[in-house]
Amino acid sequence: MNTDLQKASMWKRISAWLFDTILLVSVVVLIAYGLSGVLGYNNYSDQVTAAYEKYQIQYNIDFDRKEAPEDADPQEKEDYPVRYAQADAALKSDEEAVRALGMTNSLILLIPTLSLFGAMLLMEFVIPLFLKNGQTIGKKIFSLGVIRIDAVKITPLQLFVRTILSKYTVCLMLPLYMIVLGVVGIAVALGMLLLQLLCPLINHDRRGLHDLLSGTVVVDLPSQRVFNCADDRTDYIKKVHAERASRQDY
């Protein structure tokens, strides 16, 4: 085995990523389904739907249409906006409906965020702790690993930084939340996603943005020597140099 970094091929990395992504999405869906039940999302959503239907029937309007249909008679076209305003006012004064709508909107953001966080914590932090060398299930199948750039084993803290602070927060959630800022936010989000795609192609160690942020690198484990600590690597290099020197003819 070589002390130099044995960079993983892009095809193996892509294959492992696809496998892990499928598993991750499956876990996200399961967690989201569970959170929806625990947090009562369906109940709040049903309350909102019932309130909309109630006031639409009561005032004979459609909340999706602020103006009367084009083929309505002149009187209907005059009355419709008035009824719509009354229905809207009635809906906004309905405390239960307003509360249910607020909870629904909050949970629409909260549930995906928590689901993705939980899935990444499990699939990209907890499982790699057991499999060692930063291996997800996909990386285990394709014999890939994550180590420090000095060929030393990745620590739990560094794995957490790579998974949660770098991959989840900076590379995933930040671009997603930038979208709510409008056109500028969308442009920044697209730029960040493009940077993530280009990172493995433009640096010699094929490191993604999350690897650059956490000081790690994905390697081909069968051909990579991994040291327990920096001192072990130093001692090994000294030993190799000493053996080479002893074999030289003077």
C-alpha atoms as one frame of an Amber mdcrd trajectory, in Angstrom:
protein
   0.000   0.000   0.000   1.096   3.555  -0.745   1.147   6.521   1.664   0.097
   8.759  -1.215  -3.622   9.385  -1.652  -5.196   6.710  -3.833  -7.942   8.777
  -5.406 -11.220   6.998  -6.084 -12.358   6.877  -9.690 -15.258   9.101 -10.660
 -17.305   6.127 -11.858 -17.034   4.376  -8.510 -17.852   7.602  -6.696 -20.877
   8.278  -8.898 -22.105   4.697  -8.458 -21.746   4.897  -4.676 -23.434   8.303
  -4.638 -26.411   7.038  -6.642 -26.828   4.049  -4.335 -26.576   6.222  -1.214
 -28.960   8.800  -2.662 -31.643   6.172  -3.279 -31.292   4.933   0.289 -31.237
   8.479   1.655 -34.414   9.504  -0.171 -36.173   6.364   1.084 -35.220   7.177
   4.677 -36.263  10.832   4.232 -39.711   9.722   3.049 -40.127   7.346   5.989
 -39.072   9.984   8.529 -41.306  12.612   6.896 -44.260  10.223   7.025 -43.644
   9.597  10.713 -43.199  13.292  11.539 -46.391  14.174   9.662 -48.319  11.867
  11.957 -46.568  12.923  15.154 -46.847  16.664  14.449 -50.420  16.417  13.136
 -49.802  17.835   9.677 -52.773  16.035   8.110 -55.131  17.292  10.811 -54.060
  20.898  10.277 -54.281  20.483   6.515 -57.793  19.040   6.792 -58.846  21.977
   8.982 -57.582  24.451   6.393 -59.339  22.608   3.556 -62.605  22.467   5.530
 -62.433  26.196   6.304 -61.826  27.115   2.661 -64.693  24.926   1.511 -66.982
  26.345   4.201 -66.518  29.976   3.167 -66.505  29.196  -0.539 -69.936  27.578
  -0.198 -71.231  30.234   2.190 -70.274  33.149  -0.058 -70.524  31.290  -3.369
 -66.981  32.112  -4.476 -63.778  30.327  -5.403 -60.679  31.388  -3.474 -58.574
  30.530  -6.537 -60.461  33.147  -8.570 -60.666  36.783  -7.454 -62.808  37.845
 -10.374 -66.042  36.401 -11.745 -65.800  34.171 -14.858 -65.770  35.952 -18.199
 -69.129  34.492 -19.162 -70.844  35.714 -15.966 -73.622  38.289 -16.245 -72.850
  41.947 -15.407 -74.504  41.764 -11.973 -72.472  38.704 -11.032 -69.283  40.406
 -12.156 -70.163  43.340  -9.884 -71.180  41.241  -6.880 -68.439  38.616  -7.030
 -65.511  40.811  -5.817 -67.664  41.977  -2.882 -68.497  38.413  -1.858 -64.876
  37.403  -2.338 -63.720  40.180   0.009 -66.330  39.127   2.580 -65.249  35.486
   2.361 -61.594  36.459   2.683 -62.353  38.615   5.728 -64.391  35.804   7.298
 -61.571  33.328   6.725 -58.988  35.665   8.249 -61.197  36.240  11.304 -61.564
  32.488  11.859 -58.943  31.941  14.558 -58.889  28.160  14.231 -58.481  28.343
  10.461 -55.705  30.959  10.736 -53.881  28.874  13.328 -54.248  25.706  11.230
 -52.978  27.547   8.140 -49.983  28.899  10.048 -49.126  25.461  11.392 -49.504
  23.915   7.951 -47.135  26.453   6.384 -44.608  25.983   9.190 -44.703  22.199
   8.980 -44.263  22.292   5.200 -40.782  23.721   5.887 -40.062  21.973   9.180
 -40.882  18.386   8.209 -38.608  18.194   5.114 -35.815  19.971   7.004 -35.957
  17.619   9.987 -36.468  14.568   7.772 -33.403  15.346   5.695 -31.370  16.128
   8.809 -32.371  12.857  10.470 -31.710  10.829   7.328 -28.263  12.346   6.788
 -27.391  11.955  10.459 -28.235   8.249  10.237 -26.958   7.377   6.757 -23.890
   9.617   6.554 -22.757   9.868  10.185 -24.047   7.060  12.426 -23.639   4.219
   9.899 -20.127   5.364   8.808 -19.121   5.362  12.483 -19.891   1.640  12.593
 -18.517   0.797   9.144 -15.316   2.793   9.858 -13.256   4.991   7.524 -16.246
   7.226   6.771 -17.936   4.525   4.706 -21.592   4.861   3.847 -23.375   1.740
   2.599 -22.703   2.774  -0.999 -19.016   3.435  -0.297 -18.750   0.077   1.483
 -20.138  -1.728  -1.569 -17.731   0.035  -3.930 -14.712  -0.155  -1.565 -14.433
   3.582  -1.065 -13.556   5.400   2.128 -13.204   8.886   3.568  -9.975   9.864
   5.293  -8.058  12.991   6.149  -5.900  14.512   3.442  -2.788  13.301   5.297
  -3.989   9.657   4.988  -4.986   9.505   8.654  -8.291   8.010   9.806 -11.158
  10.459   9.940 -12.310  11.290  13.488 -15.966  11.308  14.609 -15.779  15.092
  14.966 -14.400  15.521  11.467 -17.035  13.138  10.100 -19.728  15.220  11.813
 -18.291  18.418  10.320 -18.186  16.793   6.867 -21.744  15.439   7.088 -23.761
  18.013   9.017 -21.918  21.318   8.875 -20.511  20.961   5.349 -22.698  18.610
   3.287 -26.083  19.193   4.994 -25.849  22.858   6.000 -23.608  24.526   3.401
 -24.011  22.280   0.357 -27.696  21.394   0.666 -29.851  23.509   2.966 -28.193
  26.863   2.239 -28.903  26.676  -1.529 -32.471  25.481  -0.833 -33.236  28.339
   1.517 -31.585  30.857  -0.801 -34.418  30.165  -3.266 -36.935  32.000  -1.033
 -35.005  35.238  -1.617 -36.272  35.421  -5.179 -34.311  35.823  -8.390 -31.029
  36.762  -6.690 -31.349  33.867  -4.258 -32.078  31.421  -7.073 -29.028  32.652
  -8.987 -26.816  32.210  -5.917 -28.280  28.747  -5.266 -27.612  27.663  -8.852
 -24.083  29.024  -8.588 -23.465  27.027  -5.400 -24.825  23.844  -6.977 -22.658
  24.382 -10.063 -19.623  24.891  -7.839 -20.351  21.590  -6.109 -20.533  19.796
  -9.454 -17.292  21.331 -10.695 -15.264  20.931  -7.497 -14.306  17.251  -8.022
 -13.319  18.055 -11.604 -11.114  21.089 -10.992  -8.963  19.997  -8.034  -6.300
  17.305  -8.345  -7.615  15.202  -5.432 -11.173  15.136  -6.860 -12.500  16.546
  -3.605 -16.058  17.803  -3.390 -16.926  21.094  -1.710 -17.846  19.300   1.527
 -14.450  17.557   1.480 -12.648  20.851   0.967 -14.563  22.374   3.896 -13.830
  19.444   6.214 -10.283  18.558   5.161 -11.194  15.078   3.900 -10.846  13.084
   0.701 -12.550  10.027  -0.826 -10.081   7.246  -1.578  -9.938   3.702  -2.943
  -9.524   1.751   0.308  -7.988  -1.521  -0.984  -4.974   0.385  -2.309  -4.822
   3.077   0.375  -2.738   2.837   3.537  -4.695   4.484   6.351  -2.884   5.541
   9.530  -4.380   5.754  13.003  -2.714   9.085  13.699  -0.227  11.535  12.226
   2.625  10.105  14.330   2.052   6.646  12.838   2.349   8.105   9.358   5.549
   9.926  10.272   7.061   6.784  11.808   6.131   4.734   8.746   7.700   7.243
   6.348  10.886   7.293   8.455  10.974   3.502   8.421  10.549   3.346   4.645
  13.285   5.942   4.113  15.607   4.067   6.473  15.005   0.773   4.634  15.701
   2.420   1.293  18.861   4.035   2.619  20.120   0.705   3.987  19.736  -0.896
   0.559  21.671   1.785  -1.287  25.193   1.014  -2.375  27.813   3.569  -1.557
